[in-house]
Amino acid sequence: DAPALAAYPKTVLARALLARGEAARALDLARAAVTLCDEVESGLEEVDALARLTYAEALLATGAASEAGDVARRGAERLRARAARIQDPTLRAQFLERVRENARLLELGARSAR
C-alpha cells in the first residue's frame, strides 16, 4: 500500500536531515510521515514509533518544545498500546527498552509529562 511505503523513506530522510542540521526540512518530512501513519490504521506499525520520534526531535530542533512534548507523549502512548499486545513480558520489555528508537520515544514522552 502506497502510504505504508511512503512513510518509511520520509522518516529516514528526515532523520538524515536532522543529523545534518537541516531541522526545518526534516520537520516537513517527519510531519508528512506521521500524517501518513495517522491516515492508515494498519500496515505502518514498523515505522510509527520512529516517525513520531523523528517528528518530536525535529520539533525540538526547531524550538517547538511544547508541541514536541505532545507528539512524544502521544507516540509513547501508541507504543505502549502496541507493546501491550506482546504476550511474553520479557519480549515486551525488550521491545520497549532495547529497541533504541522505542526507548528514546518513551524517554521523551516521560520527560515531557513532568
Secondary structure, DSSP 8 states (H G I E B T S, - for coil): -HHHHHHHHHHHHHHHHHHTT-HHHHHHHHHHHHHHHHH-SSS-HHHHHHHHHHHHHHHHHTT-HHHHHHHHHHHHHHHHHHHHT--SHHHHHHHHHTSHHHHHHHHHHHHHH-
